[in-house]
Every structure is written in C-alpha cells, then in structure tokens.
Amino acid sequence: MEHPGFYERAGPFALGEIAELVGAEVAQDQAGREISDVRTLGQAGAGDISFFTNRKYRQALAATEAAACLIKPADRALVPAGVVPLCVADPYQSLAAVLFKFYPEAGRPLVMGPAGDDWRGPGVHPNARLEEGVVVEPGAVVGPEAEIGRGTRIAAGAIVGYRVAIGRDSFIGPTATILHALIGDRVMIHSGVRIGQDGFGFAMGPEGHHKVPQVGRVIIQDDVEIGAGTAIDRGALEDTIIGEGTKIDNLVQIGHNVVIGRHCVIVGMAGIAGSATLEDFVVLGGHAMIAGHITIGRGARIAGGSGVHRDVPPGAELIGYPARPVKEWMRINLALGRMAKGGKASR
C-alpha cells in the first residue's frame, strides 16, 4: 500500500489564484487551469507547479512536464513550450508562499499527528499498528498510524511520530526522535539520533528570512546503522534517502534532499549539505564537508577534514581544503615546504 504522506494537501487551485498570490501575470486562457500539487522539475506532471532557481538545472527545466513554473524574468526564455511561466522577482520566496497554500500545516513537524484529541495517554497510540514481538520500553511514545514490524525494539524515551513506518528487527535507541520517515529492516539507530526534522530551508530577503515548508520524507533502507547524535533532515519536496547497508558514525549532519547510495561509510562529524548525492560505496572521513548540489562518484574516498565543492569522479581519492587528488595535494605541500625553507619549488 502506498504511504499516504505526512501532510494533508489543500487544493486544487486555479493557476490564476496562484499567480495572484505570488504577484505574477498569467494569460486569461490559462488562469482557470487547475493545479493540484507542488513538485520538483523532474517529478512534476501536467497538474503540478514547479520552480527554477539554479541554472545548473536547465536540462531538468527543458524536460519538465509541469503545468507552470515559478521563474525569474531573465530566465523566461528557458521555459519549454507548454509550461506556463510565472515570472517573479524571487522564485524561492514565491515557492514558500505556494507551498504554504497547498500545505498549510507544513510549517511545523507532525509529531503526534494533526489532531491530538485522540491521544489517550502515554505509550502506544491506539491507532498505531505493531506486529507481534515489538517491544516498546518505558517512556517511549509511538504516535498515531505508525507501523512497526516484528522484532523491533523502541528503547526508553524514544519518539516514533505520526505515520512513521519501521521495518522488522530494527532498533530505535534511547531518546531518538523519528519523524516523517520510512525505515527498513534491521536498521540500528543509536541514542539521541534526530531523523525527519525540517530541512534548513529559508528564502533570504532584505526584509528577513522566509521559511520554506519541507514536505518531503526521510527514506532509510535495510541494514543501515546510524550513530549517536546524528541528524538527518527530511526533504523539501523530494526525499532524503539513505541507501541499504550504509554506516553512519556519531554526530553527522545530513541535509535535506541528500541521496546517499548503498554501503557508504560516513565517519563522525562529517557534514553533507542539501541536495548532494553520494553514489554507492563512497567513504567520507571524519569532519569532511560536502557542498550542496554536487555528486560524489561511486567508490570515491574523501579524507578527514576535507572540503568538497564540486563533483567528484568515481573512484577518486581527495584530501584537503579545497579537496584535491591525493597526489596533487602531496606535491603542493611538498613545494610549499621547500618554499618555506627558502628553497625553490620543483616543477
């Protein structure tokens, strides 16, 4: 059965109503067009509105099947035929307004669901579905419509939120918080992990910073282990995904819309910014920093303390800040060492 999602969606709305909301103009013959949802360029269909803020995604814009797109006037020519451009000064701020219209409750996380009146006390909500053999320790809370598979243990003080699904033979550690997430089998989540909180989405402007609702999810596949104190933000529109067999150390930050492949290793205090992609078998050393909207290729290895700001090819080994191939980094440091001693740098 398809998961029903975490936020109830309003609408549909006429395109003219949306255009009025964001201060855009739309042709009269398009104003009555019905818009059902807000989606990314790649996901959008004939009844959806999307947005374009980064020219890195020009190909996605050219291929989109969206009905309409929020876009700057300077980029209007990039919009393909059949897509109605809604020209606005700041598409990201306009996106925030549109998302709040479709998802009016999305400004806050849903912990125990939209209606707290059905709660009958501590422990397991009567509408939660637990298979035989699930253990819920004292002080843990399981919210309405949550689903937990047999053999899973929810440790003392943990919170499993509204509509969260957890597979079989998994472990949710003490005081961990699981919201807006779908979790597979044999997943180990240690103490104090935070999963599914808001992604850090704000439209910056001269009058302040406007919150952009985060209506995506966190998907954690089978056999993943997540260390104590790690935080994994839910997606904005798309999902944050952790691939099967991946092992994540303590105190790691994973931003919204990040996609991590299978059997990756991420060592403590690493940080991965929003919309970055790590392909299968990537290794990040401790305190490595990965910029947003880049791809780390399959099997690449990033040394501890490195900062990566551009795409990395498969199998590469990088070190330093900014990160460079290991041999290049060694040559540079050897040359700098010679210069510091008053010698000449070799070519």
N, C-alpha and C positions, 0 to 999 in steps of 0.2 A: 504494500500500500504506500502511495506517495505521501511523504510528510506534508502536513498542512501548513507549515511555516509557523513563524512565531508572532508576527504582527498581522492584525486584520487590515485588509486593504479597502480603502474607500473608493468611490467612483463606480463606473467610469465617468469621465468628464469630457465635455466638448473641448476641442482644441482651442476654440475662441476663448473659452473661460480660462484655460491655462495661459494663453497669450496675454490676456488682460492681467493675470496675476503677476507675470514677470515683466510687464511693460513692453511686450513685443507686438509687432503688427503681423496679421495673417490675412490672406485673401478671403473675401466673403464666401467664396465657394468651398473653402477649406475649413471655415470656422466651425461648422457643425460636425466635423469628423470626430468620431468617438475614440478616446484614448483610455486604455484600461490599466496601464502599468508604466513604471519607470524601469528601464533596463540599460545595460551597457550596449555599446555599439554592436558587439559580436552576438549578444543574446537577443537583441530587440527584434520583434516581429511587426506585423502590419498594424497592430493595435497599440504599439508602445511608443513612448517618447524617450529619447536618449540625449546625450550631451557630448561635446567635443571641446577639450581644453588644452590638449597637448598634441603638437604636430607629429610627434612620434607615432601617433595612431591614425595617420592619414589613410593607410590601407584599410584599416577597420572601418573608417568612415565611408570610404569608397564602396565597401562591400555590404554596408549595413542595410537591413530590411526594415528599419524603424519607420514609423509614420512621420515623425517630426524629430528635430534635433535642435537643442539649445547651442548657440554658436556665436562667436564674435562676428561683427560685420565684416572685418578684414578677412575672415575665413569662409565667407558665404560661398565663394566660387568652388570650394572643395566639396560642397554638399551634392550628392548624386541626384539624378533625376528621380522623381517620385517621392523624395523626402522633403518635407516642408521645413525650411529653415526658420527658426525663431531667433532673430538677431537681438542679442542683449550685450550690455557692456561687460558683464562678468558671468559667464555661463555657470561657474561653480556656485556662486551665490544664488543664482536662479534655480539651480538644481536643488539646493537646500529648501527653497520655498515650495517647489513642486513635490519633493519627497514628503514634506510635512503635510501637504494637501492629500496625498494618497495614503500616507501612513501617519495619521495624527498622533498616535501613541508612541512613535518611534524615538522620541527624544529621551526616553528613559529605558533602561533594561527591564525586561519582564522576568522577575524572579519567581513569583508565585502565581503568575497569570494576570490577566486584565481585571479579574473580579475576585477580590479577596474574601467576599462574603461566604463562599462555600467552604472555607477552611474551618476544620472542626478541632483544631488543636495541634500540638507538636507531633512530629514524626512523619508518617506517610499520609499524603492526601488520599482521600477515598477514591478519587478518580485516577490515581496512578496505577500502572499495570506492572506488577512484579511477577516474574516467573518463579517457580518453586526453587528453593535453595538460595535465594537472595538474602543477604544479611545486611540489616540497617542498624548500625551501632547507636548507642545512646547519644542524643544531642544532634544527630544528623536529621536533615529535612529533605523530603522528596516531594516535589511540587505536583500540581495537577497535570494530568495527561502525560506525565513522564513514563518512560518504558525502560525496564531494567531486565536483562537476561539472566538466566540461572547461573549460579556460581559466582556472581559478582558481589563484592562487599563494599558497602558505603561506610567509611570509617567515621568515628565520632566527630561531630561538629561540621561535617561536610554539608554542602548545599547542592542539590540536584534540582535545577529550575524547571519551570513550566515547559512542557513538551520536549524536554531533553530526552534523547534515546541513547542508552548504553547497552552494548552487547553482552555476551556471556564471558564468564571467568575473568572479569576485569576487576580493578581495584581503584577506588577513589579515596585518596589519603585524607588524614585529619585536616579539617578546616579548608579543604579545597572547595572552590566555587565553580560550578559547571552551569553555564547559561548559554542559550542559543546554540546548542551543539548537538551533533550526532556522532557517537563514538562507537567504534567497532569492538571486536572480541579480543580478549587477552591484552587489554590496554592497562598499563600501570601508570597511575597519576599520583605523584608524591605530595607530601604535606604542603599546604598553602599555595598550590597552583591556582591560577586565575584563568579561566577559559571562557571566552564569549562576551567579555565586556566590550564597550564601544571601541571601535577604531578611532584613531585620533584624526577626526575629520572636521576641519573648520575652514570656512571661506573667509580669507583675510580681507579686510577693507579699511578705509580711512575712518569709519565710524565704529569700528570694533570687529570682532571675530564672530561670524555666524555659524552656529552648529549645523553640520550636515548629518541628517539621520543615517544611521548604519543599520540596514535592514537585511544584511547577509547573515551567514551562519559560519560556524567552525565545523569542519569535517575531519575527524581523526580516524584513520583506517586501522586495520588489525595490527596487533603486536607492536604498537608504539609504546615507548616509555618516556615520561616527562618528569624532569627533576624538580625538586622543591623550589617554590617561589617563582617559577617561570610564568610569564603572562602571554597569552595568545589572544589577540583581538579578533572579534568577528568581522566578516567582510562588510563593505559598504553596500554594494549591490551584488557582486559576485561573492563566492565563499572563500574563506581562508581554509587551506587544505594541508593536512599533514599525511604524507604517504606511508604505506604499510612498512613496518619494521624500522622506522626511523627512531633514533635515540637522541633525546634532548637532555642536556645537563641542567644544573640548577641556575636560576636567575638569568634566564634567556628571555629576551623581548622579541616577539614576532608580531609584526604589524598587520593591518587589515589587508585582505586580498592576497596575502602571500601564499604561494603554492610551493610546497616542499615535496620532493619526489620520494621514491622508495629507498629505504635503507641508507638514509643520510645520517651523519653524525654531527651534532652541534654542541660544542663544548661551552662551559659556563661563561656567562656574562656577554655572550655574543648578542648582537642586535641586528634584526633584519627589517628594513623599512618597507612600507606598504607597497604592494603590487610587484615585489620582487619574486623571481622564480628560481628555485634550486632544483635542478634535474636530479635523477637518481644517483645515489652513491656519492654525493658531494660531502666533503668534510670541512667544517669551519672550526678553526682553533679558538681558544678562549679569547674573549674580548674582540673578536673580529667584528667589523661593522660593514654591513651590506646596504648600499643605497637603494632607493626605491626604483621601480620600473626597469630593472635590469635582469638579465638571465645569467645564472652561473651554470655552465655546461656540465653534462654528465661526468662524474668521476673527478671533477676538479677539486683541488685541495687548497684551502686558504689558511695561511699561517696565523697563529695567535697575534692579536693586536693590529692586524692589517685592516686597511680601509679600502673597499672596492667601490668604484664609482662608475664603472662601465661594464658591458657584457664580457664574460669570461668564456673562452672556448672550452670544449670538452677536454678533460684530462690535464688541463693546465695546473701548474703549481705556482702560487703567488705569495708574495710576502711584502710587508712594508706599507707605508702610508705616504702617498697613494700606492696601492699594491702594484707590484711589478713581477714579471717572471723571476724565479729564484736566482738564476744565473746572472741576469741583468742586474738585480739588486746587489749581488755579491761583487760584481765588477765596479758598480758605482761606489759602494762603501770602501772597497779596496783603494780606488782612486782618491776618494776623499781623505782616507787615512794617510796616503802619501803626501797629498797637498798640505794636510795639517802638520806634517813633519818637515815641510819645506821642500819636498821633492817634487818631481814632475809626474803628472798623471799619465799613465800609459794609454795608448790608443788601442 
